[in-house]
Amino acid sequence: MVRKSILCENSYPEYARPNNGVTWKKNGLTFDNRWVIPYDPYMLKKYKAHINGSHRATLEVQNQYDEIAMTVQGRYISPVQAVWRLLGYATHEEKPAVILLPYHLEGQHRVSFDPGLDEVQLIAAIQSQTSIFLDWIKYNSQHTDGRHLLYSNFPLFYTHVKNRGWHPRKKGQTICRMPVAVPRQCEHYYLRTLLTVKTGAKSYWDLYTVDSIVYNSPSAACRALGLIFDDSDWIFLFNEVKDTPAASLRQTFASALAYSTVINPQAIWDQFRVNFTDDCLWRLQNLDGNVETTPSDWSEDECRYDYGLWLLEKNLKDLNLNWVDVRMSGPTHSWSRQEQNNLIADAMRFDQYEQRVLFDQSILSFSSGQNSAFNTITNVIDNGLRPNTFFLQGPAGTGKTFLYKVLCNYYRSKGDNVLCVTSSGIASLLLLGGSTAHSQFRIPIDCPDGTRCSINRQSPLAGLLKKTRLIIWDEVTMQLKHNFGAVDLTL
């Protein structure tokens, strides 16, 4: 019995069932109020039917689309599919199978060992381990039946068993895949190139043999086979543009090293280093406060070329490359002062007076909307107010980019740093010092909710962000919302 109705937060209410002493009998049984289903007398009389109440459903709001959950829970399941799962039949199959064919230079295959082993046991453990590639070479050295096959075609007729090597295939089919290599991987790349044309290698030296001549590296063998093209196209290019500014030449050279195939980067640098370093002596004389003192026993040419390599190194770092990646020798002198942040120095390399003149001229062309937006943004930033995030919306041609440029002029004329980022590389060309958001903030390509940008707290980029007064992000509607979350968490 319940004297009065009780409303519960996490369950249905308990309706009133008072003990009024009323009972009745039916089929020899006695009933009281505990047997009465709660009802609304008015509704029963009006509709002359029992009413259970409104239909109820539970909803859950999810921030991220879960494709797997939607497939399992929300997909239509027919009787045939239900029986298939109830009987436990297979729901996934790959046919034919795909086999990965690793390859490696001599003595560079992966091994595993117990760190507690002594030296003798460790050597024995390493020497006893092999790889798919080494087993292929071993099979060719002991048998002649597969020597006419390329490494990539070998699994079509043979099967590999761990710890037992290759054996002739009796049944089944397979698809073979060799991992991709890029020119920056040097000999590893040329080894893969060799394996696409050389058959039946019985040893590494046999693989490097061309016309009975044994070469000492995969690149030399590829060159003998005519598989490596020379750098004549790059030499022709730099001959054509060698009279352009040296900074532009260095950036072009760095881009070539990052995004194309340059066979001998050191030779190209040596051939065009006079052009690549044409501005270096002037820089050393006029930017002396930003670099370390020139070694006293060096000639002008030595200083010029070494400083040019240091400037090229800055271009390479912007592309996430180092001297090992590009197969070149770097500068021998440390030109950068320890306390200097090169990213900040580059970002602040603006003439404040020139920026002020541009600002004074541009602000006179403002429309009323642009003027209102400019005053609102600068008032919040200059006075340290919150919130300090703005979304500028307007159709194409209404002057959004012009407003961005004036904001840059305004703060750069005061000696403040402004970062201009966009969602595409084309749009970044419209803003002075612009770059893509992924490049500037190191936003991961795969960026789920809660991700942070790949920026170390002590890195030069972190120092640049700390010194930044304003961030202008164009084309924000083209970005995923998690990208903004990653930048926000990082800041």
Helices and strands as residue ranges (DSSP letters): E 24-26, E 29-31, G 33-35, H 41-47, H 67-69, I 70-74, H 79-86, E 97-100, H 119-127, H 132-142, G 154-156, E 158-161, E 165-168, E 174-177, G 183-185, H 187-195, H 204-207, E 209-210, E 213-214, H 218-224, H 232-241, H 246-259, H 265-276, H 280-286, G 288-290, H 300-318, H 323-326, H 342-347, H 352-362, G 363-365, H 368-382, H 400-412, E 417-422, H 425-428, E 435-436, H 437-441, H 460-466, E 468-473, G 476-478, H 481-490
